[in-house]
């Protein structure tokens, strides 16, 4: 920010008025980061300052956690992330991507998609963050009761397929939500777990003999 003053000449009236000029700055580019060879992060990012917050967008996000030669580990690809970071250190984010285990194919295979949503700002969020050709929404509405609202939420959701030695195969869509909600006794910490479209198979790897479960559901 730049604060200055300049004289104004209006006929016989001469005075000085202060004016403020706000410099708008946005930064974008590609980033590749390696942490001790164990975690590798890359993607295309953008930062856009607003009045009291910074909007952060990431596309083509790739994360690998595992061995330095990347032969074994956990990999996230095709990721996108929108984040709102406030000057008081609070934040909200919404990110998603494809996840898979690498290097365990003969024993354990895991693949699917993940989405993480977090609001730690104590306020409602309604932002649209532009990065590349995408617009990433970060939107959170509060849980309200008797005129008082709660905004904090943490949610992990997605769909996963798990195979152990080809003999046990499990799949489905899931969500875990940790939040504060209003009940008659007041604000209460709540953990919700939901699984839908669950499938499971236990038997020979070619699927010709075994026990199969389809259409499973769980709410907790």
C-alpha positions as CSV (number, residue, x, y, z in Angstrom):
1,X,0.0,0.0,0.0
2,X,1.1,3.6,-0.7
3,X,-0.2,6.6,1.2
4,X,0.6,10.1,0.1
5,X,-0.9,13.6,-0.5
6,X,-1.3,16.0,-3.4
7,X,-2.4,19.7,-3.6
8,X,-5.8,20.4,-5.2
9,X,-6.3,23.7,-7.1
10,X,-9.9,24.8,-7.5
11,X,-9.8,28.5,-8.5
12,X,-8.9,30.5,-5.4
13,X,-9.2,27.5,-3.2
14,X,-6.0,25.7,-2.5
15,X,-5.8,22.8,-0.1
16,X,-4.3,19.4,0.4
17,X,-6.2,16.1,0.4
18,X,-4.8,12.7,1.4
19,X,-5.3,9.8,-1.1
20,X,-4.5,6.1,-0.8
21,X,-3.4,4.0,-3.7
22,X,-3.8,0.2,-3.3
23,X,-1.4,-1.8,-5.4
24,X,-3.0,-4.9,-6.8
25,X,-0.7,-7.9,-7.1
26,X,-1.3,-11.4,-8.4
27,X,1.3,-14.1,-8.8
28,X,1.1,-17.3,-10.8
29,X,3.4,-19.9,-12.1
30,X,4.6,-23.5,-11.8
31,X,6.1,-25.0,-8.7
32,X,8.0,-28.2,-7.9
33,X,9.0,-28.9,-4.4
34,X,10.9,-31.9,-2.8
35,X,11.1,-32.4,1.0
36,X,14.0,-34.6,2.0
37,X,13.2,-36.8,-1.1
38,X,10.2,-38.3,0.8
39,X,7.5,-35.8,-0.3
40,X,7.4,-34.3,-3.8
41,X,4.8,-31.7,-4.7
42,X,4.3,-30.0,-8.1
43,X,1.5,-28.0,-9.7
44,X,0.5,-24.7,-11.3
45,X,-0.5,-22.1,-8.7
46,X,-1.8,-18.5,-8.4
47,X,-2.0,-16.1,-5.5
48,X,-4.4,-13.1,-5.5
49,X,-4.5,-10.7,-2.5
50,X,-7.8,-9.2,-1.4
51,X,-8.6,-6.7,1.4
52,X,-8.1,-9.0,4.4
53,X,-7.2,-12.3,2.7
54,X,-5.3,-14.1,0.0
55,X,-6.9,-16.4,-2.5
56,X,-4.8,-19.3,-3.5
57,X,-5.5,-21.7,-6.4
58,X,-3.6,-24.8,-7.6
59,X,-4.3,-27.0,-10.6
60,X,-2.5,-30.0,-12.0
61,X,-1.5,-30.8,-8.4
62,X,0.7,-33.9,-8.0
63,X,1.9,-35.2,-4.6
64,X,4.1,-38.2,-4.0
65,X,5.0,-39.6,-0.6
66,X,7.4,-42.5,-0.5
67,X,10.8,-43.6,-1.6
68,X,13.2,-41.2,-3.3
69,X,13.1,-43.2,-6.6
70,X,9.3,-43.1,-6.4
71,X,9.1,-46.9,-6.7
72,X,6.9,-47.2,-3.6
73,X,4.6,-44.8,-1.9
74,X,1.3,-42.9,-2.1
75,X,0.5,-40.8,-5.2
76,X,-2.1,-38.0,-5.8
77,X,-2.6,-36.7,-9.3
78,X,-4.9,-34.4,-11.3
79,X,-5.4,-32.4,-8.1
80,X,-7.0,-29.0,-7.7
81,X,-7.0,-26.9,-4.6
82,X,-8.7,-23.6,-3.7
83,X,-7.8,-21.9,-0.4
84,X,-8.7,-18.7,1.4
85,X,-6.1,-17.5,3.9
86,X,-7.0,-14.6,6.2
87,X,-4.6,-12.2,7.8
88,X,-5.4,-13.5,11.3
89,X,-4.1,-17.0,10.2
90,X,-7.4,-18.7,9.8
91,X,-8.2,-20.5,6.5
92,X,-10.7,-22.4,4.5
93,X,-9.9,-24.9,1.6
94,X,-11.5,-27.3,-0.8
95,X,-9.2,-29.7,-2.7
96,X,-9.6,-32.9,-4.7
97,X,-7.6,-35.4,-6.7
98,X,-7.0,-39.0,-7.7
99,X,-5.2,-41.2,-5.2
100,X,-3.3,-44.5,-5.6
101,X,-0.7,-46.7,-4.0
102,X,2.5,-47.3,-6.0
103,X,4.7,-50.3,-5.9
104,X,2.5,-52.7,-3.9
105,X,0.5,-54.1,-6.9
106,X,1.3,-57.8,-6.1
107,X,0.1,-57.4,-2.5
108,X,-2.0,-54.3,-2.0
109,X,-3.7,-52.1,-4.6
110,X,-5.6,-48.9,-3.7
111,X,-7.0,-46.4,-6.2
112,X,-9.8,-43.8,-6.2
113,X,-10.6,-40.2,-5.7
114,X,-10.4,-38.0,-2.6
115,X,-11.8,-34.6,-1.6
116,X,-10.9,-32.6,1.5
117,X,-12.9,-29.6,2.8
118,X,-12.0,-27.5,5.8
119,X,-13.3,-24.3,7.2
120,X,-11.3,-22.9,10.2
121,X,-12.2,-19.2,9.7
122,X,-15.2,-18.8,12.0
123,X,-17.2,-17.2,9.2
124,X,-19.2,-18.0,6.1
125,X,-17.2,-18.4,2.9
126,X,-18.3,-17.8,-0.7
127,X,-15.3,-17.4,-3.0
128,X,-14.5,-18.2,-6.6
129,X,-10.8,-18.6,-7.3
130,X,-9.5,-18.5,-10.8
131,X,-6.5,-20.5,-11.8
132,X,-5.7,-21.2,-15.5
133,X,-9.0,-22.0,-17.2
134,X,-10.7,-23.2,-14.0
135,X,-12.7,-21.5,-11.4
136,X,-12.5,-23.2,-8.0
137,X,-15.4,-22.5,-5.6
138,X,-14.7,-22.4,-1.9
139,X,-18.2,-22.2,-0.2
140,X,-19.2,-22.8,3.4
141,X,-22.5,-22.0,5.0
142,X,-23.0,-22.1,8.8
143,X,-25.0,-24.4,11.0
144,X,-27.4,-22.1,12.9
145,X,-29.8,-22.4,15.9
146,X,-31.6,-19.8,17.9
147,X,-29.7,-17.0,16.1
148,X,-26.3,-18.4,16.8
149,X,-24.2,-20.0,14.1
150,X,-21.3,-22.4,14.0
151,X,-18.9,-22.4,11.0
152,X,-16.1,-24.9,11.7
153,X,-16.1,-28.1,9.6
154,X,-13.6,-30.7,8.4
155,X,-14.7,-33.2,5.8
156,X,-12.9,-36.0,3.9
157,X,-14.9,-37.8,1.2
158,X,-14.3,-39.8,-2.0
159,X,-14.4,-43.2,-3.6
160,X,-11.9,-46.0,-3.1
161,X,-11.1,-49.5,-4.3
162,X,-8.9,-51.7,-2.3
163,X,-7.5,-55.1,-3.3
164,X,-5.5,-57.4,-1.0
165,X,-3.7,-60.2,-2.9
166,X,-6.6,-60.1,-5.3
167,X,-8.5,-62.3,-2.9
168,X,-10.2,-59.5,-0.9
169,X,-11.6,-56.6,-3.0
170,X,-13.5,-53.7,-1.3
171,X,-14.9,-50.6,-2.9
172,X,-17.4,-47.8,-2.2
173,X,-18.0,-44.1,-1.6
174,X,-17.4,-42.6,1.8
175,X,-17.4,-39.4,3.8
176,X,-16.1,-38.4,7.2
177,X,-17.3,-35.1,8.7
178,X,-16.1,-33.5,11.9
179,X,-18.1,-30.4,12.8
180,X,-19.8,-28.4,15.6
181,X,-23.6,-28.5,15.4
182,X,-26.4,-27.0,17.4
183,X,-28.7,-29.3,19.5
184,X,-31.1,-28.5,22.3
185,X,-28.2,-28.8,24.8
186,X,-26.1,-26.3,22.8
187,X,-23.1,-26.7,20.5
188,X,-21.8,-30.2,20.2
189,X,-18.8,-31.8,18.5
190,X,-20.1,-34.3,16.0
191,X,-18.4,-37.0,13.9
192,X,-20.4,-38.4,11.0
193,X,-19.4,-41.4,8.9
194,X,-21.3,-42.5,5.8
195,X,-20.5,-45.3,3.2
196,X,-22.7,-46.0,0.2
197,X,-22.5,-48.2,-2.8
198,X,-20.2,-50.5,-0.9
199,X,-19.0,-53.7,-2.6
200,X,-16.8,-56.5,-1.3
201,X,-15.6,-59.8,-2.6
202,X,-13.7,-62.5,-0.8
203,X,-12.6,-65.5,-3.0
204,X,-10.3,-66.5,-5.8
205,X,-8.6,-63.7,-7.7
206,X,-10.5,-64.3,-11.0
207,X,-13.8,-63.8,-9.2
208,X,-15.2,-67.2,-10.2
209,X,-15.7,-68.5,-6.6
210,X,-16.3,-66.6,-3.4
211,X,-18.6,-64.4,-1.4
212,X,-19.8,-61.1,-2.8
213,X,-21.5,-58.1,-1.2
214,X,-23.1,-55.3,-3.3
215,X,-25.1,-52.2,-2.5
216,X,-23.8,-51.9,1.1
217,X,-24.6,-48.8,3.2
218,X,-23.4,-47.5,6.5
219,X,-24.4,-44.5,8.5
220,X,-22.8,-43.6,11.8
